[in-house]
Amino acid sequence: MPQDSYLVGLIGAGIGPSLTPALHEREADRQGLRYLYRLLDIDTLGLRPESVGELLRAARDLGFDGLNITHPCKQLVIEHLDALSPAAEALGAVNTVVIADGRATGHNTDVTGFAASFARGLPDARMDHVVQLGAGGAGAAVAHAVLTLGAGRITLVDAAPERAAALAASLEAHFGAGRAQAAAPDALGTLLAGADGIVHATPTGMAAHPGLPFPAEMLHSGLWVAEVVYRPLETELVRTARALGCAVLDGGGMAVFQAVDAFRLFTGREPDAGHMLEHFAQLTVPGTELRSSGAAASSG
């Protein structure tokens, strides 16, 4: 029988505004569980990303039941885990760690989270050719989701070209030849001119990294735009694309659905996605700072 008390946390950089604690704690309250969600912000703690292993060991020693992992630690945490789910192993990125029976097992709920959000928010989007900016931990998950959703091919662009090339090779090994390729950043404008849509999977647009990830003139009304950043919910990219008439998917749905899947992994209980979507909408009312069970209402 599942336990009724949980201690979980989020490891990442600049996570003070994360809404993940509130999403988890509100759903736990609804189910009558005692659930404490703590932020372990490496910026606040003065730690480097490579310290994720030390934080994981401390969490295990302190009796944590699980951890969410976000930028920039989703790949760095892997070497410190005892096991990986098949999805996390295929991706080479972990955003959820379940700690049980003395073992830490890595999972990835970003893939299913993005897929569920995209199917809900852009159900009729053309996907013959999708361009994705960003090939890091979140980017790997989102690219897998895009191809799983039926995209014909995806072109990856990253500030570190070798990272985009490595992800493209991994995707082709998994989905088949011709489904993924890498391109240099200076090719982005040309790529977008002929693409059906773009997925943005870099930190640009977050409160700590404001601005557009590429020049606004590269956007056009024939593109759909899917954002991964959700704090703020309306990033400059979302706002600019919407003003141009693009079909737009903000990062909120992915945040909720990855939390739905992580809650299930942590507790073994079925969360109510509808209620969690409602909670998220309440937490993102402009000008409102909401808290859940004492945890800061903000994001992972």
N, C-alpha and C positions, 0 to 999 in steps of 0.2 A: 504494500500500500504506500502511495507517495507520501512524503513527509509534508508538514504543514508550515514549516518555517525555513526561509532561505536567505542566504547572504550572497549577493552577487556584486559585480562591479564592472567598470569600463576603464580600459587602459588606452590612452592616446594623448595627442598634443592639442592644446587649445580647446578642450572639451567642456569648458565651463558652461556654455549655452546649451548643452545637449538635452534633448527632450526624452532620450531613452530611459533615464531613471523614472520619470513621471509615467511614461507609457507602461512600463513593467509594474510599477507599484500600484497604479490605479487598477490594472487588470487583476493583480493579486488581491487588492482590497475587495474587488467585486466578487472574487471567488472565496473570500474569507480566509486568505492566507496571510501569515506574517512574512513580510518580504522587504528586505533592506538592500537598497542599490546604492553603491558608493562610486564616486568618481576618483580615478587614480590618474591625475593629469601630470604628465611628465614635465610640462612647462612649469607648472606650479611647484612641483617637487624638485626642479632644477636637475633633471636627469636627461640623459641622451636616449634616443630611441632604442639603442642596443641594451638598455637596462631593463627591457621588457622581461627578460629571463629572471632577473632579481625580483621584480614585482610579482611575477607568477609564483616564484618560490615562496615569497612572503604570503601571498594569498592562500596558497595551499596550507602553509603552517598555521594561518589564522582561521582556517576552517571555511573558506569561501566554497560555495557550491558551483560557481561558474563565473566566467568573465566574458564580456564582449571586448573585442579588440578593434581599434580603428586606426586611422592614419596617424603616424607613419609606421605602425608596428605589425601590420597584417602578415607580412612575409617574414619579418625578423623573429616572430614568436615560434615559428615552426620547429626550429632546432631544439626548443625547450619542451616539446610535448612528447607524450608517451605513444600517442597514436593519432591518426588522421582518418576522418571519414573519406570515402571514395571521392566525393565532390571536392573536398578541401585538398586532397592529394593531387587531383587532376588540375586544380586551379593554381596550386602553389601559394595559396593565400587563405588565412583563417580569420574569421571575425567573431567566432563564438567558441569558447573553451568550456567543456563540461568537466568538472572535477568530482570524481566519485570513486570510491573503493581504492583510494591512493593513486589513481591514474588521472592524467589530464589529456583529454581527447579533443582535437581541433575539428571544427565544423565550419561550413560557410553558408550563411543564410542570405548573403547578398544576392546570389544567383536567383534563388526562388523569390526573394523580395522584389528585385527589379522586374522579373518576369511577370509576377502578379500585378505589379503596379502598371506596367506597360500594357498588359492585356486589358486592364480596367480603364486606363486613361487615354490610350491611343489604339483602340481596337481595329480601326480600319486603315492604319498607316501602311503605305507601300514600303516594302523592305527588300527591293531588288539589290540596292547598294546602300549600305550604311557606313558612314564615317564615324570613327570614335576618337576623341581627343583624350589621351590619358591611358597608360598601359601598366599602372601600378597595381596594388592589391585590389582596390575597388574596380579598376578597369578590367582586370582579368575576369572577375566575376560577372561584370556587366556584359563583356564580350561573349562569354559563354552563354549568357541568357539570350542575347540578341540572336545568336545562331540557333539556339534551341527553339526560339520563337519562330524560326523559319526564314531568317534573312538569307538572301542569295549569297552575298559576300559582304565582308566587313573589311574596311581599310583602317589600320591603326596608326595614329600619329602621336608621338611622345617627344618631349624635350630631350629624352635620352633615347636616341634611335635604336640602340642595341636592345633596349628593353622592349620596344615595339616589335622588333624583329623576332625576339625570343618568344613573345606571346603569340605572334602570328604563326610561328612554326609549331608551337604547342597546339593551337587551335586547329591547324590543318591536320596534325596527327590524330586529333580527336574527331573532327567533323569531315575531313576529306580534303583532297587537293583542290585548290582554287577557291576555297571558302574564306580565306583570310590572307591579308598581305599587309606589309608595313610601308609607310611612306614618310619622307622627310617633312619636317614642319613647314618648310617653305612651299610645299605643294598643297597646303591646306585649302587655299583659295580656289585653286583649280578643281580640287576634289569636290568641294562643296557646290560648285557650280553645276555639277552633274549628278549629285547624290540625291537620294530620297529623304534622308534625314541625318542628323548628327546627334550622337550621345556625348555629353560632356562629363568626363570622369577624372577631373583634377580638382585640387582644393581651391582654385580661383573662384571667387564669388563668396566664399565663407567670410564671416565677420573679420577674421584675422588676415584674409587675403582678398580684399575687395577688388572690383573691377571686372572687365571682360577678359575671357581667355584668348580671344582673337579679335581682330578688327571688326567692327559692326558691319562694315560694307561687304563682308564675306557672306552675310546672311541674305536670304531672299525668301519671298513668300511661298515658294514651292517646297521649302524644307520643313519637315517637322523637327522639333528640338526637344531632346530629353535630357533633363538635368539630374545629376546625382546629389549635388549640394542641397541641403534643406534648411540651413540656418545661415542667412535668412531664407525663408521659403520663396520669396520673390527675389532671386539674384538679379544682377544687372543683365545677365544673359537672358533669363526668363522674361524680364520686363522689355528688353529690346526686341526679342524675337516676337513676343506677343503684339507689340506695337506695329511690327511689319506684317502682321497677318499670318504668322506661322502657327501651325498646330503645336501646342507646347505641353510638355509633361514636367511638372516641377518635381523636386526630390522628396516630397512628403510621403507619397505612396510607398516608395522603396523603404523609407525609414520605418514606416508602420509595419509593412509586411515582413521585413527582416526581423523586427522585434517580435512579431507574432510567432515566427518560427523559432527564434531564440528562446522565448518564454516556454514553448513546448519542450524544447531540449532540456532546459534547466529544471523544469518541474514535472515533466511527464504528464501534464494536464493540458487539455485542449483550450486554448484561448479563444475569445470571441473577437474575430477580426472586425466585425461591424462596430462593436463597442470601442475597440482600440482606434479605429478611424474617427469615431466621434470624439474620443478623448483628444486625439491629435488636433482636430479642428478647434476644440476649445482652447488648447494650449497655444495655438498660433493666432488667436484673435489679436489684431494689431493693438499695441499699447497695453497689452495685458501680460503681467508676469505671474504665471501660475506655478504652484508647487504641489508636489504629491508626497504625502507622508514625510515631509521635511526635506525631500531631495530637491535640489535645484532643477527647475524645469528647463531642460536644454538637451543637446544632442550628441549621439554617437553614431 
